[in-house]
Each structure stands twice: as C-alpha cells, then as structure tokens.
Amino acid sequence: MSLHKELKHLFSKAVIHQAQSISPGAVDALAVHEAAGALLRLRGDEVAQVSYVGSMNQTTAAALYKWMAEPKFWVQVGNVATH
C-alpha cells in the first residue's frame, strides 16, 4: 500500500482537510513527536493505530498528518521560535 493510501486510511477526512491549512506556528512539536512514537510502537497493529489516531487531539493529528505527508513541513515548524 502506498504512503498516501495508508495516510487516508489512518486519518479522517476532517483531519486531512485541517492539515491543509495548519500553520507551522500552530504545531505542538512535542505532542507530534510523542504521537509519532506511539504510532511506531503500534507498528503492525493497524486497528490500534487507527484507534489511536482517532482518539488524538485533532490539531495534533492534523500536524502529524502534515508531517508524514509533507516532510518539508517539519523544516518550517523547526524555524518557529516558540512551541
């Protein structure tokens, strides 16, 4: 399965839509880091991953989606002075 298809399965349409307009300054980098780590720990358990993402704060989920779909976005987040 391609990354794009996996992301569409993992994240809701609402989160994907929100991710399109999220600004780097709105990202809680620590929360996204923790969420990415949790997804890695759940690797191989697709049902648990979908459940975890569904239970996340929507803004964090949108930032995680954006980071996974567009890695260059994280460069912009890294340039923000405060998080």
Secondary structure, DSSP 8 states (H G I E B T S, - for coil): --HHHHHHHHS-HHHHHHHTT--GGG--HHHHHHHHHHHHHTTT-HHHHHHHHHHS-HHHHHHHHHHHH-THHHHHHHT-S--
